[in-house]
Amino acid sequence: MTTQPISPQLDPRRYFTAAEVTAAWLLQDRRCRECNRDVPRDLVEGDHIIAWSAGGPTTMENLQVLCIACNRRKGIREGVVEGKTLAAVAMGTAPLRRWQERALEATLKTFSPVLIDACPGAGKTRFALEYAARLFLEHVVNRVLIVVPTVRVADQWIEAGSGAGGAAAVPLAPAGWRPTQPLFQRWAGGVFTYHALFAQTTMFEALAAEPGFKTLVIFDEIHPAGADSAWGIAAQQAFMAAATRILSLSGTAFRTRDPIVFIQTREGKSVADYTYSYGDALADGVCRPLRFAAIGGTATFRTPGGGIETVSFDDDLNEQGESYRLRTVLAPDGDHLREMLRTADEELTRLRTTTDPDARRTGGVHRLRPRRCRGTDPQGGDGDPADRGVQPSQRSGRSLTASRDRGLRQGHLGMDRVGAHDQRGCGHPPPAGTRPRHQHRHRAELPADHRPDRPHRSEQRG
């Protein structure tokens, strides 16, 4: 004979009153019973110690007060294992770069928040995952929360945490995880954006402070989190007291308005625990050199007074004059952008076929094909109607000065390679075989408030 289970007798009153919850909150010294954090009254909820569904009475003796974050996760998370994690965390098998080894030696034993200031492309993600894995294996932490700028970057962290390519394995919750959901023990932690942290600060604070867990918080590109900004305030509220370790990463660790959170400053400048500059990366062969080709030129435009003004990039103009000059040369249907693309394409093609193996691509040479602008010669000309014996006014049906950048070139504009510089300011001469200068001129209409006499800074100050 089969015995049917007896359903528990349920208390007819399902919920606690607001007065009962307030009384219990005061008795608990305004703290959450689960995470032991100080919590405001409007962020706590009454909870049955013995679940109401299991026959627990709705009485003061069976009432505990939990913060919203702890109460929402109760009953859906897996059991907490004190002092350890079941996630398959492992150190990387591929060798680290020298700077990463040195940075680990300098920071693993540091208990205060750590800042790593390393240039883009240096390998900050690889370093951070190795840092996390070693803290896990030494039982310093058993949970990691990673804050990133965008969802796309979060996806990259999740992929990197899989241990692909010999990197450290730090399994992270999959894309779509939310702080209201449990962090199962098969995951070492989760990744989320600064905006999500701002929107649900108390939920992330509860995750960092959850009993049985010691949390490492990693801030990727922390520089937007200023002490007076919404993101910075949320970060401090969530992790200032709850985090066991804090690691901040940035390639541009500076702010002009307010200091960055969790970072020491000296005379208004951030102080990094380890710095790996672009110059260091070049010397180690970690990054390729960046070279900038400066291109000069002139812009020609019609003034409200009816005159034609021509200015070069060497002219010292006031702010209004600089704006007019820049707007003229950046006109999408003008010559300047088209010729910059053409010059870049020709130089990149030359590098790929001659001197620079890093510029080569498998499968042949890729050519830029900028959008053909108005007035472009379909037979391959440079877009100047005058070069084909047709006056601009005849092609456009309007006067010469009424058209903006539509076949209004006269004379020549020198687009000069005046040198190349990497980010350290070291100049490099133009490579041998550089093509001759490209010659172009640009015209544009100007607003009515333009000064026809082309004011210079000295005139403006006088």
Secondary structure by P-SEA (a helix, b strand, c coil): cccccccccccccccccaaaaaaaaaaacccccccccccccccbbbbbccccccccccccccbbbbcaaaaaaccccccccccccccccccccccccaaaaaaaaaccccccbbbbbccccccaaaaaaaaaaaaaaaccccbbbbbbccaaaaaaaaaaaccccccbbbbccccccccccccccccccccccaaaaaacaaaaaaaaacccbbbbbbbccccccccccaaaaaaaacccccccbbbbbbccccccccccccccccccbbbbcccccaaaaaaaccccbbbbbbbbbbbbbbccccbbbbbcccccccaaaaaaaaaaaaccccaaaaaaaaaaaaaaaaaaacccccccccccbbbbbccccccccccccccccccccccccccccccccccccccccccbbbbccccccccccccccccccccccccbbbbbbbcccccccccccccccc
